[in-house]
Amino acid sequence: MFGTKIGRLLKNSGKKERIQFWFASMVTVTATLLYTMFAFGLSDITNDSLSKNDVQQLQGVLSSVILISIIAVMFFQWILATQLQNLFNIRKHFTEALLLMGTPHKKIVKIYVSELVQVHVSATLIGCVIGSIIYIVVANVLQIEERYVPVHIYLICVLIGILLNSYTIGSNLYKLLRGNIVEKIGNGNDYIKTNKINVKGVLVRICIAAILVILMQYISVTSTVRQIVELSKIGNILAGMILFDPIARGVYQLLYYMTKFMKSKDAFLSVVMSKSYFRKVKITCMFLILSCTLFVGLHSLFRMVRVSGENIVDKNIGYAYVLDKKDIEVNDRESDSDTYYGLKIKSKTESGSNVFVSGIDSLYVNHFEKINVVKGSEEGLNKVLNENANSILMPEIFAAPSDIGKTIKINMEGKMYDFIVAGLYYSNDFSELNCFVNINYLKDTLHIGSNEHNIVFFNEGNNVSDKNLLTKADIMRKSRERAVSGTEIVEAITYLLITCAVISLFIYYSFVAKSNEKDILRFQAMGVPYLQIIKIYIWNAVFPIIISGIFLLPITKKFTYICLYVMLSPYYFVGVKDSGIYSEIVLLLLFSLISIAVQMFYILRLKDRKNFIEELRNPGM
C-alpha cells in the first residue's frame, strides 16, 4: 500500500519528466524498429540490371546499410540510456528521502520499475506503429521488395529495448541504493570531482588505443577482402574516441587558463562548472560527434557515389554518340577511328543476373572507351583483344580476383556458353554490367555475319536521326540515376537518423537544463545578475560544440571513406571531392542553437522566482 501511494505521488509530481522520457522512448523504439529492419529484414534492393538471387552484386550496398543500421541502433539505445540516467539524477533527492525514511530497497526498486514499465510498454506500442508506417512509406517510395515489417523484426526490436533498458535501470538503481545514505549526503555527492587529469588513466587509454590501432593494422595488411580491410579502419576511429577524455580535459584546462588570463568572468565560471560536471559535457560531446559523424558520413557517401557515376563516364568514355538498335546492317563499311560497328548481347549469368556481353577489339579500346583493368588483369585484357578465344573481361563489382581463370556460364539468345574469366576491370557505366569478349569470337560463336551489328559508336557529329540514338550526356545521366537508385536507401536512413537525433537531442538538453536549476538558484541566491547567468550558460552550451568540432572533422572524414570503400573500390572516387565540412558546420550550429534555446527557456522560467532560498532548502525532485 505504501509503495502504491509513493508511486502515485511520484507519477503525479514528475509528469513533465515522465512525458519527456516517454517521448524519448517512443522515438528510440521507432528508430530501433526501422534500423533493425534495414539491418536484418532486407533481402534485396530492387535493381533492374540485377537478379535478386545474385547477392554478390548487392554486397557493397547491403554491407554499408547493415553496418550503418547496427551503428544507428546502438547510437539511439545509448541516447535513451543517457536520458534514463538523467531522469534518475533528477529524482535523486526523492530517492534519498525514501532511504532516510527507512523504505526497503525492494520497495524503491518496485516503485521505479513499475513506473518505467508502464512508460516503456505504451511507448513501445506507439513507436512500433509509427515505425511501421514510416517503413511502409519508405519501402513504397524506394520500391523495396519487403513492403511490411515481419513479426521477427518486431520481436528483435522489443528484445533489444528490454535488455538494454533492464541493464540501464539496474545499474542506475544499484548506484543510487548502494552505501550508507547518511554518509553519502554528508559527503555532498552532488558534484563529480574531475578537475584533475589522472595521468595513470591517460597512459592506460593511450596503451589501449595503440593496441587497437596495431591490431586493426594487422587485419588490414593480412586480409584479402576489400570490405574487411576498409572496415578494420573503424578501429582508428574507436582509438580516437578512447582518447576523448584526456584530450577534452586538456582542452578545458587550456580554456581555464585562457579565460582566466583574459579575465572573462562569465566564460571562466562556465569552464569551472563544465570541469566539475565533466560527465554531462562528455555525453553532450559524444552525442554531437556520433550523430554528426553518421549523418555527414552517410550524406557524403551517397553524394560522392552519385557524382562518381557521372565522373567515370566523363573520364573514360570517348564516343559522343551511340546508336543501340536491334538490327543494323552495313555493307562494304568497316569500323574506323570515328565510327565503330559493334555487337552487344543482353544475357544472363548462370545465377540469373542480367549482364551485357560486348564484342571489342584494339580499335575500340584505343579510340572509343578507356578500359581500366584491376591490378594483375593486364594480361587478361590482352587475351580478349588479341585472341579469338572464349576469354571474358568482367566488371570488378561482379567478380573477385579469385575468380580469374575460372569458367563462367552465360546464357546468350537462349543457349548457355562457357567463358573463362581472363581478368577484371573497373566499370565505366553504373547503369549496366558490361562484360567484354573478342568481337570476332563473339560473332563466330553466335554465327553472326561480319556486316551485322546492333550498336554503333560515333566519335564525332553524325547524321543519324533515330530515337535509339544516345548522347554521352544521356549515358552520364543514366549512370548517375542508377547510382541514385543504389543509394536512395542510404539517403533515407540518413535523414531518418538526423531527424530522430535532433528530437532526442532536444529531449536530452531538456533533462540537462532541468538538472541545472539548482545551480541557477544558487547563482540567484549569491546575487549574480540575471544577464550574467544567461552569459554563463551560453558559454556552457558553446564549449562542448568547440570540443566536438576538434574530433568531428578527422573522424567524419575517416568514416566517410570507410563507407565509400566498403561499397565500391577507391578507383571510382578518384577526383571526386568531398565537401562534408559544410554539413558539419551547419549541424554544429543547429545543435548549438538547440542547446542554447533549451537552456535559455529554463533560465527564463526561473527569472521571476522569489522563493529560491526556500527551494534550495527543499530541493524536492
C-alpha positions in Angstrom: 0.0 0.0 0.0 2.8 2.4 0.9 4.6 1.6 -2.3 1.5 2.3 -4.3 0.9 5.7 -2.7 4.5 6.7 -3.2 4.4 5.5 -6.8 1.3 7.6 -7.4 2.9 10.6 -5.8 6.0 10.2 -8.0 3.8 9.8 -11.1 1.8 13.0 -10.3 4.7 15.1 -9.2 7.0 14.3 -12.2 4.6 14.5 -15.1 6.9 16.6 -17.2 9.9 14.3 -16.8 7.6 11.3 -17.5 6.3 12.8 -20.7 9.8 13.7 -21.9 11.1 10.2 -21.1 8.1 8.6 -22.7 8.6 10.7 -25.9 12.3 9.8 -25.9 11.4 6.1 -25.5 8.9 6.3 -28.3 11.5 7.9 -30.7 14.1 5.3 -29.8 11.7 2.4 -30.4 10.7 3.9 -33.8 14.3 4.4 -34.8 15.3 0.9 -33.5 12.5 -0.8 -35.4 13.4 1.0 -38.7 17.1 0.3 -38.4 16.6 -3.2 -37.3 14.5 -3.8 -40.4 17.2 -2.2 -42.6 19.9 -4.3 -40.9 18.2 -7.7 -40.8 15.0 -7.6 -42.7 16.1 -6.6 -46.3 16.8 -9.4 -48.6 17.0 -7.3 -51.7 17.2 -3.8 -53.0 15.4 -3.5 -56.3 17.7 -3.0 -59.3 16.6 -3.5 -62.9 20.0 -4.8 -64.0 20.4 -7.5 -61.3 18.6 -10.6 -60.2 17.7 -10.8 -56.6 19.3 -14.2 -56.4 22.7 -12.8 -57.1 23.6 -11.3 -53.7 27.2 -10.7 -54.8 26.1 -7.7 -56.8 24.4 -6.1 -53.8 27.2 -6.9 -51.3 28.6 -3.4 -51.2 25.3 -1.7 -50.7 23.9 -4.2 -48.2 27.2 -4.2 -46.2 27.0 -0.5 -45.9 23.3 -0.5 -45.0 23.8 -3.3 -42.4 26.8 -1.6 -40.8 25.1 1.8 -40.7 21.9 0.4 -39.3 23.6 -1.6 -36.5 25.6 1.6 -35.5 22.4 3.6 -35.6 20.5 1.1 -33.3 23.4 1.2 -30.8 23.5 5.0 -31.0 19.8 5.5 -30.2 19.9 3.0 -27.4 22.8 4.9 -25.9 20.9 8.1 -26.2 17.9 6.6 -24.3 20.3 5.2 -21.7 21.7 8.7 -21.0 18.3 10.2 -20.8 17.2 7.5 -18.4 20.2 8.2 -16.3 19.4 11.9 -16.2 15.9 11.0 -15.1 17.4 9.1 -12.1 19.7 12.0 -11.4 16.8 14.5 -11.3 14.9 12.2 -8.9 18.0 11.5 -6.7 16.7 13.7 -3.8 13.4 11.8 -3.9 15.3 8.5 -3.6 17.4 9.9 -0.8 14.3 11.0 1.1 12.8 7.5 0.7 16.0 5.9 2.0 16.1 8.3 5.0 12.5 7.3 5.8 13.8 3.7 6.0 12.0 2.5 2.9 13.2 -1.0 2.0 15.3 -1.2 -1.2 12.9 -3.7 -2.7 10.0 -1.3 -2.4 12.1 1.5 -4.1 13.1 -0.8 -6.9 9.4 -1.8 -7.3 8.3 1.9 -7.5 10.8 2.8 -10.2 10.4 -0.4 -12.2 6.6 -0.4 -12.3 6.6 3.3 -13.4 9.2 2.7 -16.1 7.5 -0.4 -17.3 4.2 1.5 -17.8 6.1 4.2 -19.7 8.0 1.7 -21.9 5.0 -0.5 -22.8 2.9 2.3 -24.2 6.0 4.0 -25.8 6.9 0.6 -27.5 3.4 0.0 -28.9 3.1 3.5 -30.4 6.8 3.6 -31.5 6.2 0.3 -33.4 3.1 1.6 -35.1 4.8 4.9 -36.2 8.0 3.0 -37.3 5.8 0.6 -39.3 4.0 3.4 -41.1 7.3 5.2 -41.9 8.8 2.0 -43.2 5.8 1.2 -45.4 6.1 4.7 -46.9 9.9 4.4 -47.5 9.5 0.9 -48.9 6.9 2.0 -51.4 8.8 5.1 -52.5 12.1 3.2 -52.9 10.5 0.1 -54.4 12.0 -2.1 -51.7 10.7 -5.7 -52.1 9.8 -6.1 -48.4 6.8 -3.7 -48.1 5.9 -4.7 -44.5 7.8 -5.3 -41.3 7.8 -9.0 -40.4 7.0 -10.3 -37.0 10.5 -11.4 -36.1 11.8 -7.8 -36.6 9.2 -6.6 -34.0 10.5 -9.3 -31.6 14.1 -8.3 -32.1 13.3 -4.6 -31.6 11.3 -5.3 -28.4 14.1 -7.6 -27.1 16.8 -5.0 -27.7 14.7 -2.5 -25.8 14.0 -4.8 -22.8 17.7 -5.9 -22.5 19.3 -2.5 -22.7 16.6 -0.8 -20.5 16.9 -3.5 -17.9 20.6 -3.0 -17.8 20.4 0.8 -17.5 17.7 0.7 -14.9 19.5 -2.0 -12.9 22.9 -0.2 -13.0 21.4 3.2 -12.0 19.3 1.8 -9.1 22.4 -0.1 -7.9 24.4 3.2 -7.8 21.5 5.0 -6.1 20.9 2.4 -3.4 24.4 1.2 -2.5 26.3 2.6 0.5 25.1 4.4 3.6 22.7 7.2 2.7 23.7 9.4 5.7 27.4 9.3 4.7 26.6 10.0 1.1 24.6 13.1 1.9 27.2 14.2 4.4 29.9 13.9 1.8 27.9 16.1 -0.6 27.8 13.9 -3.6 26.2 16.5 -5.8 29.5 17.2 -7.6 31.7 14.9 -9.6 35.3 15.7 -8.7 37.0 15.5 -12.1 39.1 18.6 -12.1 42.5 16.8 -12.2 43.7 14.8 -15.1 44.6 11.2 -14.0 48.0 10.5 -15.5 47.7 6.8 -14.9 44.3 6.7 -16.6 45.7 8.7 -19.6 48.5 6.2 -20.0 46.1 3.2 -19.9 43.9 4.8 -22.5 46.9 5.5 -24.8 48.1 1.9 -24.5 44.6 0.6 -25.3 44.3 2.9 -28.3 47.8 1.9 -29.5 47.0 -1.9 -29.2 43.7 -1.3 -31.1 45.4 0.5 -33.9 48.1 -2.2 -34.2 45.5 -4.9 -34.3 43.4 -3.2 -36.9 46.6 -2.6 -39.0 47.4 -6.3 -38.8 43.9 -7.2 -40.0 44.2 -4.6 -42.8 47.6 -6.0 -44.0 46.7 -9.7 -43.8 43.1 -9.6 -45.2 42.5 -10.1 -48.9 38.8 -8.9 -48.8 38.4 -5.2 -49.5 35.4 -4.8 -47.3 37.2 -6.3 -44.3 40.3 -4.1 -45.0 38.1 -1.0 -45.0 36.0 -2.0 -42.0 39.2 -2.6 -40.0 39.9 1.2 -40.2 36.9 1.8 -37.9 39.4 0.7 -35.2 41.2 4.0 -35.8 38.0 5.9 -35.1 37.5 3.9 -31.9 41.0 4.6 -30.8 40.4 8.3 -31.2 37.2 8.1 -29.1 39.1 6.2 -26.4 41.4 9.2 -26.1 38.5 11.6 -25.9 38.6 12.0 -22.1 42.3 13.2 -21.8 42.1 15.4 -24.9 38.8 17.0 -23.9 40.1 17.6 -20.3 43.2 19.0 -21.8 41.2 21.4 -23.9 39.2 22.5 -20.9 42.4 23.0 -18.9 43.6 25.3 -21.7 40.3 27.2 -21.8 40.6 27.5 -18.0 43.9 29.3 -18.3 42.9 31.3 -21.3 39.6 32.7 -19.8 41.4 33.4 -16.5 44.2 35.3 -18.3 41.7 37.2 -20.4 39.7 38.0 -17.3 36.5 36.8 -18.9 34.5 36.2 -15.8 31.4 34.6 -17.5 33.5 32.2 -19.6 35.7 31.4 -16.7 32.8 30.4 -14.5 31.4 28.3 -17.3 34.7 26.4 -17.7 34.8 25.8 -13.9 31.3 24.4 -14.0 32.0 22.2 -17.0 35.1 20.8 -15.4 33.0 19.9 -12.3 30.2 18.4 -14.4 32.5 16.8 -17.0 30.3 13.8 -17.3 27.5 15.9 -18.8 29.9 17.6 -21.1 31.2 14.2 -22.3 27.8 12.9 -23.0 26.9 16.1 -24.9 30.1 15.9 -27.0 29.7 12.2 -27.7 26.1 12.8 -28.8 27.2 15.6 -31.2 30.2 13.6 -32.6 28.3 10.4 -33.2 25.2 12.0 -34.7 27.1 14.4 -36.9 29.6 11.7 -38.0 26.8 9.3 -39.0 24.8 12.0 -40.9 27.7 13.7 -42.6 29.4 10.4 -43.4 26.3 8.9 -45.0 25.3 12.1 -46.7 28.8 12.3 -48.3 28.5 8.6 -49.2 25.5 9.0 -51.5 26.6 12.4 -52.8 30.0 11.1 -53.9 28.7 7.8 -55.3 26.3 9.9 -57.5 29.0 12.2 -58.6 31.3 9.3 -59.4 28.5 7.8 -61.6 28.9 10.8 -63.9 32.6 11.2 -63.4 33.7 7.7 -64.7 31.6 8.1 -67.8 33.1 11.6 -68.5 36.7 10.4 -68.0 36.7 7.1 -69.8 34.1 7.1 -72.5 35.4 8.7 -75.6 32.5 8.4 -78.1 30.0 11.3 -78.4 27.0 9.2 -79.6 25.8 5.6 -79.6 23.1 4.1 -81.7 21.7 1.0 -79.9 19.3 -0.8 -82.2 18.2 -4.4 -82.6 19.4 -4.9 -86.2 22.0 -2.7 -88.0 23.4 -4.0 -91.3 26.0 -2.0 -93.2 27.5 -3.3 -96.4 31.1 -2.5 -97.5 31.8 -0.4 -94.4 34.4 -1.2 -91.8 35.0 0.4 -88.4 37.5 3.3 -88.2 38.7 5.8 -85.6 35.4 7.8 -86.0 32.8 5.1 -86.2 32.8 1.7 -84.6 30.3 -1.0 -85.6 29.9 -3.3 -82.6 27.9 -6.1 -81.1 26.2 -6.1 -77.7 24.1 -9.0 -76.4 21.7 -8.8 -73.5 22.5 -12.0 -71.5 22.0 -13.8 -68.2 24.6 -15.4 -65.9 24.0 -18.9 -64.6 22.9 -17.4 -61.3 20.2 -15.3 -63.1 21.8 -11.8 -63.2 21.3 -9.7 -66.2 24.5 -8.7 -68.0 25.6 -7.4 -71.4 28.2 -9.2 -73.4 30.0 -6.8 -75.7 32.4 -7.5 -78.5 35.6 -5.3 -78.6 39.0 -5.2 -80.2 42.1 -2.9 -80.1 40.4 -0.3 -82.3 37.6 0.1 -79.8 39.9 0.4 -76.8 42.2 2.9 -78.5 39.6 5.3 -79.8 36.2 4.8 -78.1 36.5 3.7 -74.5 39.3 3.5 -72.0 39.2 0.2 -70.1 41.0 0.4 -66.8 41.8 -3.1 -65.5 42.3 -4.2 -61.9 45.9 -4.7 -61.0 47.0 -8.1 -62.2 44.5 -8.3 -65.0 46.6 -6.6 -67.7 47.3 -9.9 -69.5 43.6 -10.7 -69.4 42.7 -7.6 -71.4 45.4 -8.5 -74.0 43.9 -12.0 -74.3 40.4 -10.5 -75.0 41.8 -8.1 -77.6 44.3 -10.3 -79.4 43.0 -13.9 -79.2 40.0 -15.4 -80.9 39.1 -17.4 -77.8 36.4 -17.6 -75.0 38.2 -15.2 -72.7 36.0 -12.7 -70.9 36.7 -9.5 -69.0 34.4 -9.0 -66.1 33.5 -5.8 -64.1 35.2 -6.0 -60.7 31.9 -5.3 -58.8 30.6 -8.6 -60.3 33.6 -10.9 -59.6 36.6 -11.2 -57.3 40.3 -11.7 -58.2 39.9 -15.3 -57.0 37.5 -15.9 -60.0 40.2 -15.2 -62.6 40.9 -18.4 -64.5 37.5 -19.9 -63.6 34.8 -20.8 -66.0 31.5 -18.9 -66.1 28.3 -19.9 -67.9 26.4 -17.2 -69.7 23.0 -17.6 -71.5 23.0 -15.7 -74.8 20.0 -15.9 -77.1 18.6 -18.9 -75.2 21.8 -21.0 -75.2 24.5 -21.4 -72.5 28.1 -20.7 -73.4 31.3 -21.2 -71.4 33.7 -18.3 -70.9 37.0 -18.2 -69.0 37.4 -15.2 -66.7 40.6 -13.6 -68.1 40.6 -10.6 -65.8 38.7 -7.8 -64.1 38.1 -4.1 -65.0 36.5 -1.1 -63.4 33.1 -0.4 -64.9 32.7 2.9 -66.8 28.9 3.0 -66.5 26.9 2.3 -63.3 23.7 1.8 -65.4 24.7 -1.6 -66.8 27.0 -4.5 -66.2 29.1 -5.0 -69.3 31.3 -8.0 -70.0 33.9 -7.7 -72.8 34.9 -10.5 -75.2 36.7 -10.5 -78.5 34.3 -9.3 -81.2 35.4 -11.9 -83.8 35.0 -14.7 -81.3 31.5 -13.4 -80.3 30.3 -13.3 -84.0 31.7 -16.7 -84.7 30.1 -18.2 -81.6 26.7 -16.7 -82.4 27.0 -17.2 -86.2 26.6 -13.6 -86.9 27.8 -12.2 -90.3 30.7 -9.7 -90.5 28.3 -6.9 -91.7 25.7 -7.5 -89.0 25.8 -5.2 -86.0 23.4 -4.0 -83.3 25.3 -1.0 -81.9 27.3 1.8 -83.4 29.6 4.3 -81.6 30.4 7.8 -83.1 33.3 9.9 -82.1 32.1 13.0 -84.0 28.9 14.5 -85.2 26.6 12.2 -87.1 23.7 12.4 -89.5 21.7 9.7 -87.9 18.2 10.5 -86.8 16.9 7.7 -84.6 15.0 7.6 -81.3 17.6 5.0 -80.1 20.5 7.4 -80.5 22.0 8.3 -77.2 24.5 11.1 -76.4 27.3 10.9 -73.9 25.3 13.2 -71.7 22.4 10.7 -71.8 24.8 7.9 -70.7 26.1 10.1 -67.9 22.6 10.8 -66.7 21.6 7.1 -66.7 24.8 6.2 -64.8 24.0 8.9 -62.2 20.4 7.7 -62.0 21.4 4.2 -61.3 23.9 5.4 -58.6 21.0 7.3 -57.1 18.7 4.2 -57.1 21.5 2.3 -55.4 22.0 4.8 -52.7 18.4 6.0 -52.0 18.0 3.6 -49.2 21.2 5.0 -47.5 19.9 8.5 -48.0 16.6 7.6 -46.5 18.4 6.1 -43.5 20.5 9.3 -43.2 17.6 11.7 -42.9 15.7 9.4 -40.6 18.8 9.3 -38.4 19.3 13.1 -38.2 15.6 13.7 -37.6 15.5 11.3 -34.7 18.8 12.6 -33.4 17.5 16.2 -33.3 14.4 15.2 -31.4 16.5 13.1 -29.0 19.0 15.9 -28.5 16.1 18.3 -27.7 14.8 15.9 -25.1 18.3 15.3 -23.7 19.0 19.0 -23.3 15.7 19.4 -21.6 16.8 16.9 -18.9 20.2 18.6 -18.6 18.7 22.1 -18.3 16.3 20.8 -15.7 19.1 19.4 -13.6 20.9 22.8 -13.8 18.0 24.5 -11.9 19.7 24.1 -8.6 22.9 25.8 -9.8 20.9 28.7 -11.3 19.0 29.2 -8.0 22.4 29.2 -6.2 23.6 32.0 -8.5 20.4 33.9 -7.8 21.0 33.5 -4.0 24.5 34.8 -4.4 23.2 37.9 -6.1 24.6 37.2 -9.5 22.9 39.4 -12.1 20.5 37.6 -14.3 22.2 38.7 -17.6 25.4 37.3 -16.3 23.7 33.9 -15.6 22.5 33.9 -19.2 26.0 34.6 -20.5 27.5 31.8 -18.3 25.1 29.2 -19.7 25.5 30.4 -23.3 29.3 29.7 -22.9 28.3 26.4 -21.2 26.4 25.5 -24.5 29.2 26.7 -26.8 32.3 24.9 -25.2 31.1 21.3 -25.9 30.5 22.4 -29.5 34.1 23.6 -29.8 35.4 20.3 -28.4 33.1 18.2 -30.6 34.4 20.1 -33.6 38.0 19.2 -32.8 37.1 15.5 -33.0 34.4 15.7 -35.7 36.5 16.7 -38.8 39.0 13.8 -38.8 36.5 11.2 -37.6 33.9 12.2 -40.1 36.4 12.2 -43.0 37.6 8.7 -42.0 34.1 7.3 -41.5 33.0 8.7 -44.9 35.8 7.0 -46.8 35.3 3.7 -44.9 31.6 3.7 -46.0 32.6 4.6 -49.6 35.3 1.9 -49.9 33.1 -0.8 -48.3 30.6 0.0 -51.0 32.8 0.5 -54.1 36.5 0.4 -55.0 38.6 3.5 -54.3 39.1 3.8 -58.1 35.7 5.2 -58.6 36.2 8.2 -56.3 39.5 9.5 -57.7 39.0 13.1 -58.5 35.6 13.3 -56.6 35.8 15.9 -53.9 34.1 15.7 -50.5 32.7 18.9 -49.1 31.3 17.4 -45.9 32.8 20.1 -43.8 29.9 22.5 -44.7 27.4 19.9 -43.5 29.4 19.6 -40.2 29.4 23.3 -39.6 25.6 23.6 -40.3 24.9 20.7 -37.9 27.1 22.0 -35.2 25.3 25.4 -35.5 21.9 23.7 -35.4 22.8 21.7 -32.3 24.3 24.9 -30.7 21.0 26.7 -31.3 19.0 23.8 -29.8 21.3 23.7 -26.7 21.2 27.5 -26.2 17.4 27.7 -26.8 16.5 25.0 -24.3 18.9 26.3 -21.6 17.6 29.9 -22.1 14.0 28.6 -21.8 14.7 27.0 -18.4 16.7 30.0 -17.2 13.9 32.5 -18.1 11.4 30.3 -16.3 13.4 30.8 -13.1 13.7 34.6 -13.6 10.6 35.5 -11.6 11.0 33.1 -8.7 11.3 34.9 -5.4 11.4 31.8 -3.1 14.7 30.4 -4.4 16.2 30.2 -0.9 13.3 28.0 0.2 13.7 25.9 -2.9 17.4 25.4 -2.2 16.5 24.2 1.3 13.8 21.8 -0.1 15.1 20.7 -3.5 12.4 18.0 -3.9 12.9 16.0 -7.1 
